[in-house]
Amino acid sequence: MSWLIWGAVIATIAGFIVAAAMLAWQRSQGGGGDAQGKLVGAMIAAALIAMAGTIINTVFLAPA
């Protein structure tokens, strides 16, 4: 499970970098695009990763 979380963290960081580069490129070209949506998606992914332990404990390991 720890390898999966590390992989998710690395993918999220890469997503932030790619989205930021796309946003900078689109701004310099003067056009619109979907880079802001990708940046929001990376932020949501980061929040889910931060809450992963709590979510798993609550949903799967909660006493009945």
C-alpha positions in Angstrom: 0.0 0.0 0.0 2.8 2.4 0.8 4.2 2.0 -2.8 0.9 2.8 -4.2 0.6 6.0 -2.2 4.2 7.0 -3.2 3.3 6.4 -6.8 0.2 8.6 -6.4 2.2 11.3 -4.8 4.8 11.3 -7.6 2.0 11.3 -10.2 0.3 14.2 -8.5 3.5 16.2 -8.3 4.1 15.5 -12.0 0.6 16.6 -12.7 1.2 19.9 -11.0 4.4 20.5 -13.0 2.7 19.6 -16.3 -0.4 21.7 -15.6 1.7 24.7 -14.5 3.9 24.4 -17.6 0.8 24.2 -19.8 -0.8 27.2 -18.0 2.3 29.3 -18.5 2.5 28.3 -22.2 -1.1 29.1 -22.8 -0.8 32.5 -21.0 2.3 33.4 -23.1 0.5 32.5 -26.3 -2.5 34.6 -25.3 -5.0 31.7 -25.7 -7.3 29.9 -23.4 -7.3 26.2 -22.7 -7.9 23.5 -20.2 -4.7 23.9 -18.1 -6.7 25.4 -15.3 -8.9 22.4 -15.1 -5.8 20.1 -15.0 -4.4 22.2 -12.2 -7.7 21.9 -10.2 -7.6 18.1 -10.9 -4.1 17.9 -9.5 -5.2 19.8 -6.4 -8.1 17.4 -5.9 -5.8 14.5 -6.3 -3.4 15.9 -3.7 -6.3 16.4 -1.2 -7.5 12.8 -1.8 -4.0 11.5 -1.2 -3.7 13.5 2.0 -7.0 12.0 3.2 -6.4 8.5 2.0 -5.6 7.0 5.4 -8.6 8.5 7.0 -10.9 7.5 4.2 -9.7 3.9 4.3 -9.9 3.7 8.1 -13.4 5.1 8.1 -14.9 3.1 5.2 -13.2 -0.2 5.5 -11.9 -0.5 9.1 -14.7 1.2 11.1 -16.2 -1.0 13.8 -19.6 -2.3 13.0 
